Amino acid sequence: MSFKESRLELWAGVFFALLSILLYFVIIPWQIRHVPGVALSPRTFPQAITGLLFFLSVALSVSGWAKRNLASQKTYSISGQEVKLTALTLLAVGGYTLLLQATSYIPATILVLAVLIRLYGQRKWWKLAAVALILPVLIYTAFTYLLRFQMP
């Protein structure tokens, strides 16, 4: 499959703008508790990032629309292998979401990170194990003790 630069920018921008609207008005209120009377609600950072995503998505769509008649556009293509990796990554992320319901952050992240690292080509088990074991523990420690956020 191949796509012209302007068309890709336009539709990627529309997709991410719609996703940001869904995040802001549906998913964040559904998944993140509102705490009244605090300076920074747990929703503050997700909503700020989602607002930035919306702004950048609109800018990307406008850029694509402005380039629509240019002759010097790049053409992008995607192979079957790349489509397969994308689908498997989305499946792994969905599995990770379900796994977080059944177990805590560290074991779920170790498992899914190892699967993703292997999927994307790391064949040396010691490198895969080092990253998959150390990174989740470092992230958990940073969020729990430095930022004082409660991790699942």
N, C-alpha and C positions, 0 to 999 in steps of 0.2 A: 504494500500500500504506500502511496505517496501523497503528500499534501503540500500545497503552496503555503508559503510563509504567512501571508495575510489571512488566509482562511483558517489556518491553525491558530494564529493569535486571536482572531475574532472569537472562534468557538471555544477555545480554552478559557478565554476571559469570561465568556457567558457562563460556562460550566462552573468556574470558581466563584463567580459572583452569586450564582444561585446556591451553591454550596455554602457560601458565607452567610447568606440570608437564612438558610435552613439551620445552620449552626447557631446563629445569633438569637433567632426567635423561637426555635423549637428544641434543639438538642441541648444547648447550654442551660436554659431554664429547667429542662426535664432532668438533666443529669447532675447539675451543680446547685447545691442548696444556697438560697439567699439568706444572708445573715444581716438583719436590720440593725442599724445603730453602730456599725463599725466603719472605720475609715476606708479600709480596703476589703471589700467583699471577696469571697472565693471566686465569684464570677468576674471580677475586675480584669484580671490578666487575660483570661480566655476571650472576653468580649472585646478588649482592646486589640488583641491579635486578630480576631475575626473582623473587626472594623478595618484594620490595615489590609487584611486579605481582600475585603470588598473593594477598597479604594484601588489597590494594585490590579485587581481583576478588571475593573472598569477601564483603567489606564491601558491594560493589555488589549482589551476589545477595541478601544478607540484607536490604538496603534495599528491593529489589524485592519480596521475599516479604512484608515488613512492610507495604507499601503496597497489597497485592493487593485489599483490600476497601474502600479509600477511594473515595468517589464523586468527589472533586475532582481526579482524576488528569488529567494532560495527555495529549493524543493526538498522536503524532508520525507524520508521513507522509514518504515518500520518493518522488521522481519518477523517471520512466524515465531522464531525463538524469543524475540523481545516481547511479543504478545503473550507467549506462554509464561515467561518470567513475571510479567506484570500480573497475570491472573493468579499465579502461585503466590506472589507476594501479598496480594489482596486476600487470598485464602488464609495465609499465615497470620495476617493482621486480624482477620475475623476470628480465627482460632485463638489468637492471643487474648482478644476481648472476652471470649467465653472462658478461657483458662483462668483469667484473672478473677472470674466469679467463683471458681472452684478452689483456687489456691492463692497464695500471696504473690507479691510483686517479684521477689527474687527468683523463685523456682520457675515461674511462668516466663520471665524475661530471659533467663538462662536458656531454657528449652527453645523458645522461638528465635532468639538471637543465633543460637547454634544452627538451627534449621536454615535461617536466612543466609548466614555466612556460607554454609555448605552449598546452598542453592546457587549462590552467586560465584562459586568457583574455588573457594579455599579448600584445598585437598590435604594440607598439612594439619593433622589432628591437634598438634600441640599449639599451633597458632589459633585455631578455632576455639579450643578449650580455654586458652588464656584470655582471649577477648570475651567470650561468652560467660566466663566465671568472674572475671575481675570487674568489667564494666558495670553490670547491674549492682554489684555491691558498692562500688564507688558512687553511683548515682543515688542509690538508696541512702547511703551515709550522708552525702551532701544535702539532699533534700530533708532528711530527718533531723540531722544535728546542726547543720549550718543555717538552713533556711527555716527550720522548725515546721515543716509541712508533714502532715501525716500521710504516709504512703499506704496503699492497700496491702 
